[in-house]
């Protein structure tokens, strides 16, 4: 654990990229494998490499997003635009999660869909509404837990949540 903490502290952007590249891509593979009821890759190997890179970029975007949304939340507290009880502990974790998933989440998901469309040669935003619904029913609770952790562990857990959501989506997708 000490090695991991030293690594993410010393390499915040690289560690975010690598964690999301591995766990986000793995989540897609698991979701697709669950749907197919066998181990399978959801695209060509070259496209999969593109997805690894896209997840890495997304990890960096999320790292910046987390920092920015924490600053935004603190600014709202400093200007007395949020109740004081949201300034620490569970209240802090919850409000940062809510604000992150309302103000940052939809655009981040749209960006990720654009990445996927470029990689897969597709157009449109099919399924984006379902993805946005996960902001409320999955990501707000998940990131409330995430923001209860020390800052150096948050990106790691967020990337793990992407794997968990991939499993959930694979298990619940109608063929």
C-alpha positions as CSV (number, residue, x, y, z in Angstrom):
1,X,0.0,0.0,0.0
2,X,2.9,2.3,0.8
3,X,4.3,1.8,-2.8
4,X,0.9,2.6,-4.3
5,X,0.5,5.8,-2.2
6,X,4.0,6.9,-3.1
7,X,3.3,6.2,-6.8
8,X,0.0,8.1,-7.0
9,X,1.4,11.0,-5.0
10,X,4.5,11.3,-7.1
11,X,2.7,10.7,-10.4
12,X,-0.9,12.0,-10.1
13,X,-1.7,12.3,-13.8
14,X,0.2,9.2,-15.0
15,X,-1.3,7.1,-12.2
16,X,-4.8,8.3,-13.1
17,X,-4.2,7.5,-16.7
18,X,-2.9,4.0,-16.0
19,X,-5.5,3.1,-13.5
20,X,-8.4,4.1,-15.8
21,X,-6.8,2.6,-18.8
22,X,-6.6,-0.8,-17.1
23,X,-9.8,-0.9,-15.1
24,X,-12.0,1.0,-17.5
25,X,-11.0,-1.2,-20.4
26,X,-11.3,-4.3,-18.3
27,X,-14.8,-3.2,-17.3
28,X,-15.8,-3.0,-20.9
29,X,-14.4,-6.4,-21.6
30,X,-16.1,-8.0,-18.6
31,X,-19.5,-6.3,-19.5
32,X,-19.2,-7.6,-23.1
33,X,-18.2,-11.1,-21.9
34,X,-21.1,-11.3,-19.6
35,X,-23.5,-10.3,-22.4
36,X,-21.9,-13.0,-24.7
37,X,-21.7,-15.5,-21.9
38,X,-18.0,-16.2,-22.9
39,X,-14.8,-14.3,-22.7
40,X,-14.9,-11.8,-25.6
41,X,-13.5,-8.5,-26.7
42,X,-16.1,-5.9,-27.7
43,X,-14.2,-4.6,-30.8
44,X,-11.1,-5.3,-32.9
45,X,-7.7,-5.4,-31.1
46,X,-6.7,-2.1,-32.7
47,X,-9.9,-0.5,-31.5
48,X,-9.3,-2.0,-28.1
49,X,-5.9,-0.2,-28.0
50,X,-7.8,3.0,-28.9
51,X,-10.1,2.3,-26.0
52,X,-7.2,1.8,-23.6
53,X,-5.8,5.2,-24.7
54,X,-9.3,6.8,-24.4
55,X,-9.7,5.5,-20.9
56,X,-6.2,6.9,-20.0
57,X,-7.2,10.3,-21.3
58,X,-10.5,10.0,-19.4
59,X,-8.5,9.2,-16.2
60,X,-6.6,12.5,-16.6
61,X,-9.8,14.4,-17.3
62,X,-11.4,12.9,-14.2
63,X,-8.3,13.8,-12.1
64,X,-8.6,17.4,-13.1
65,X,-12.4,17.3,-12.7
66,X,-12.1,16.0,-9.1
67,X,-9.7,18.8,-8.2
68,X,-11.8,21.4,-9.9
69,X,-15.1,20.3,-8.4
70,X,-13.5,20.2,-4.9
71,X,-12.4,23.8,-5.4
72,X,-15.8,24.8,-6.8
73,X,-17.5,23.2,-3.7
74,X,-15.1,25.0,-1.3
75,X,-15.8,28.3,-3.1
76,X,-19.6,27.8,-2.6
77,X,-19.0,27.1,1.1
78,X,-16.7,30.1,1.4
79,X,-19.4,32.3,-0.1
80,X,-22.0,30.8,2.2
81,X,-23.9,29.4,-0.7
82,X,-24.1,26.0,0.9
83,X,-24.9,25.0,4.5
84,X,-21.9,24.8,6.9
85,X,-22.6,21.1,7.7
86,X,-21.6,20.2,4.1
87,X,-18.1,21.5,4.9
88,X,-16.6,18.3,6.3
89,X,-17.0,14.5,6.7
90,X,-20.0,12.8,5.1
91,X,-21.6,16.1,4.2
92,X,-18.5,17.2,2.2
93,X,-18.2,13.8,0.5
94,X,-21.9,13.9,-0.5
95,X,-22.0,17.5,-1.8
96,X,-18.8,17.1,-3.8
97,X,-20.2,13.9,-5.3
98,X,-23.6,15.6,-6.1
99,X,-22.0,18.7,-7.7
100,X,-19.4,16.6,-9.5
101,X,-22.0,14.3,-11.0
102,X,-24.4,17.1,-11.9
103,X,-22.0,19.7,-13.3
104,X,-19.1,17.6,-14.5
105,X,-20.5,14.1,-15.1
106,X,-22.7,14.7,-18.2
107,X,-20.1,16.5,-20.2
108,X,-17.4,13.9,-19.2
109,X,-19.7,11.1,-20.4
110,X,-20.5,13.0,-23.7
111,X,-16.7,13.4,-24.2
112,X,-16.2,9.7,-23.5
113,X,-18.9,8.8,-26.0
114,X,-17.2,11.0,-28.6
115,X,-14.0,9.2,-27.9
116,X,-15.7,5.8,-28.4
117,X,-17.4,7.1,-31.6
118,X,-14.1,8.1,-33.1
119,X,-12.5,4.8,-32.2
120,X,-15.4,2.6,-33.4
121,X,-16.3,4.8,-36.5
122,X,-19.8,5.5,-35.2
123,X,-22.0,8.5,-34.9
124,X,-24.6,9.7,-32.5
125,X,-25.2,9.4,-28.8
126,X,-27.2,6.2,-28.6
127,X,-27.6,5.1,-24.9
128,X,-26.3,8.4,-23.5
129,X,-29.6,8.9,-21.5
130,X,-29.1,5.5,-19.8
131,X,-25.5,6.5,-19.0
132,X,-26.6,9.9,-17.6
133,X,-29.1,8.0,-15.3
134,X,-26.2,6.2,-13.8
135,X,-25.0,9.6,-12.5
136,X,-27.9,9.7,-10.0
137,X,-28.4,6.0,-9.2
138,X,-24.8,4.8,-9.2
139,X,-22.2,7.6,-9.4
140,X,-23.5,9.9,-6.7
141,X,-23.5,7.1,-4.0
142,X,-20.2,5.6,-5.3
143,X,-18.4,8.9,-5.4
144,X,-19.8,9.8,-1.9
145,X,-17.8,6.8,-0.7
146,X,-14.9,7.9,-2.9
147,X,-14.7,11.4,-1.5
148,X,-14.7,10.0,2.1
149,X,-11.3,8.6,1.3
150,X,-8.0,10.5,1.4
151,X,-7.3,12.3,-1.8
152,X,-4.5,10.0,-2.9
153,X,-6.9,7.0,-2.9
154,X,-9.9,8.7,-4.7
155,X,-8.8,8.2,-8.3
156,X,-8.0,4.5,-7.7
157,X,-11.4,3.9,-6.3
158,X,-13.1,5.9,-9.1
159,X,-11.4,3.7,-11.6
160,X,-12.4,0.6,-9.7
161,X,-16.0,1.9,-9.7
162,X,-15.8,2.1,-13.6
163,X,-15.0,-1.7,-13.5
164,X,-17.9,-2.3,-11.1
165,X,-20.3,-0.4,-13.3
166,X,-19.1,-2.4,-16.4
167,X,-20.0,-5.6,-14.6
168,X,-23.4,-4.2,-13.5
169,X,-24.2,-2.9,-17.1
170,X,-23.1,-6.2,-18.6
171,X,-25.3,-8.2,-16.2
172,X,-28.3,-6.1,-16.7
173,X,-28.2,-5.3,-20.5
174,X,-31.0,-6.8,-22.5
175,X,-29.8,-8.7,-25.6
